[in-house]
Amino acid sequence: RQADGRKVLRSSIREFLCSEAMFHLGIPTTRAGTCVTSDSKVIRDIFYDGNPKSERCTVVLRIASTFIRFGSFEIFKPTDEYTGRKGPSVNRNDIRIQMLDYVISTFYPEIQEAYSDNNIQRNAAFFKEITKRTARLVAEWQCVGFCHGVLNTDNMSIVGLTIDYGPFGFMDRYDPEHICNGSDNTGRYAYNKQPEICKWNLGKLAEALVPELPLEISELILEEEYDAEFEKHYLQKMRKKLGLIQLELEEDSKLVSELLETMHLTGGDFTNIFYLLSSFSVDSEPSNLEDFLEKLTSQCASVEELKVAFKPQMDPRQLSMMLMLAQSNPQLFALIGTKANINKELERIEQFSKLQQLTAADLLSRNKRHWKEWLEKYRVRLQKETENVSDAGAWNTGRVKVMNSNNPKYILRNYIAQNAIEAAENGDFSEVRNVLKLLENPFQEAEGFREVKEDAEEEGATATAAACAQETRSRLPYCSKPPLWASELCVT
């Protein structure tokens, strides 16, 4: 595709760290074996804004049982009626049969064995299994606030792994419409769209399996299995994150959605709010509840952070012209702009305007009120857990243990990765190793954790340069809510 096929240090470090982070979070993923950099340089326009710079070439060794993707089966696509494009192996059903046989016999041997005498049933069982694996995978992403960034069919693994770490991001402030990819202008791969887009990709895989699996069979499987499996796995995981270990009640889904709505209203940090909830006591005294509310609200967005988040993105004159065009020529407007984007910008302007009058004290009071309302519902639900429990102390110990093994304290936040990248670009890889060591124990306190120091002879000469780069960044604990400068980071 007219490119040089080289990977650079910046993106390689992000991929290396994130694939290992996901593995230790218990999420199916490719692994990272090694990350090797060289003195060779390539030119990259990082933000596609006309400001290219030279970067060091790097090779990441990626490990997985297979790197076959949904998109691998699209090499058989017939000519597209709109674009005129077709797959390189169109009409080669012999290759499709070979690929299916290989994938199922190698990676789904139990399905091959169970349906060895009926290929249609075998292929249907395979499609059902990859549908369920994909649904569970995206449910796991949603529960840790992970955004992939580019969920096209070529970035979907045929065995249900997280694959191809490009412009990914773990969500900091909870925003259901969070977009981690700076070049995703339409929000196609936004956080709340991930379940939907993965289902769409499965639909494309289904089309690519015809005639070996008739579409009427695969489409029925997709409709019957995907949403049900996603919702079941998502709620199971959320119950564990909230310490609901005794009962499974219908109202739990509402409690989760109200928690997320409260997070959204208060700009709560997704990871840290969940982590804090394990220290909430069912029988809190009023003074203890006030202390807990202080901790929760300290993880909510400040007025300054909200102003950055809701800062209008369009030039006022451009917006005015778009609104006029929408009125005068709807057909032309539909071609060059989306109504959703305009509405979002108008909402942003309204929110930003309100923030100009909001004081820190008003925000704190409002946030405490929102959290108090939700905590009361959470308390009632936890009390239902204890109704048939003989030892409340043992129940609480078990609850906290389950929560602490499902709510990570450490994730690969963009600002943490950026600090490691800047040090590495100055020749100091100790910060990459520090972060990697931390991500290997995401659910634990960093007991005995100390920064890994390199041999003085090996990297001593670069330490000063790295220290200078780090001075521009405030050094916070790895589990901290991100600093204000982190909101300016853009990953494409």
Phi, psi and omega in degrees: 000045176058025178244182185259357176071013182261146174255151183248168185302314184305305183287332180292318178297317179299315181294315181302309183294320186286322180296325176288322177300315181296319179300315183283346170278353179085021182256130181306130186200159164291159180251168176248125180267300180220160175226112186241126181249162183225180178270355178294143182239148172229158179267131179226135172263088193306315185254012181054039183242017178081019179237072183288155174215160180272140181227155182283135178288144183215149178239127174254129173273115180256142185236129175200163177296328175200154175248020174289138184237173173306315183297338179299329181276355180273004175293347181263006187300133176288173182301128179284131185292338181266316186262339183079003182273153179217164179288155182291341181241035179301140181070009178259069181294337178299323179287320179301317179298316178300315181296315179298314179301316181296310183299313185289315182292328184275316188251348177227056186299328180294326177289318178302318182291319184289331185235037185296339183257005181215101186294324180295314178296320179299312182294324177294318179296321177297313181296322177298318182292317180290331175297314181292318180299318181294319179298317179292321180299311182291331175296320177296318177302312184299326185282346174246005178073029180271131176244127184285312176105320178219083183266063171271174185296336181280353177250024178241121184283141180286351175245010173082034177258157167286126187223146176067084180273098178254253182274049180288171173191140170274134183291135174266270175295130183291121177215110183302336181261020182301132177245120183269344183261112183300341180260007177270079188294334184262356181073026180302324183250030178298161182309310185284351179266351187300315178300319182293318183288328177292324176294320178299318179297322176297325176298322178291323175297318179303316179298323183286345181269353177289136010265001183295337172222108182304142186298326181296332178283311183293322180294324177294318177301314182299316181291323184281328191258320194296301184299319181297317181292319179299309184297320179297310183292319180300313182291322176301315181292318180294325176300318179294321180296333180261002178073027179267086192254349183263316188237153171239103184252150179301327184289350182299323179299319179293321179298319179294313182295326177289327175296313181294324177295320177296318176301317182294314181297326185259358182066037183290146176285119188304310184291312187287328177295312179300318182297322181292330188298338179292340180266007176282131181257135180297324185254040183297137168288157179308321181291323178293322179297320179296320177298318181293320178298324177299317180296315181298312184290338176290343178263010178261160184292140176280170177302319181297317180295320180293324178296322177293317183295323185256013178298127180305140185256344181260148170295132183307323180291322178296316179298317180300317179296319180296319179295320177295319180295322179300326179281316189274328183216076184303326182293315178295319179301319181297331180283326188251351180206155180254143180299322181300317181296320180294315179298321180295320179294321178295321177296319180299316179298318180296314179298316181298321178297317179296323182295335180296331181264354186274129176266162179299322181294319178297317181297315180299315180299317181294316180296318179298321180296314180299315183289325178298318180298316181288321181298328177296319177293321179294320179299314180300318180293320178294325178296326176296328178297328188268355186301320181251026181256129182279327182241098183297326180295315180294322177299314182294321177299317178295320179299311182297321180297315179296317180297317183288345176261002177236350178244101183295146172273328183239129172230167180275082178290152182302322183290329178292315178298319182296319177300317181294321180295314182297321178294316182295322179295340175263010174093004182249110182264006182296326180291324175299316181293322176302310183296317179301316181298321180293317182291343177285346176227064189291338185264358187248154169297149182279062181291129179069009181285130176222153182294138180283123180260136180278159173304129185302322181291325185289314187230011182301323183294336183264351185300319181297316179298318180294320179298321179297319180295321183289334182299336181283348181247130176291130182273111180250160172302149185299338182266007184287153166303142186295150177289166184299325182296338182295334181292344179272351180293135180233126179243128182240000000 
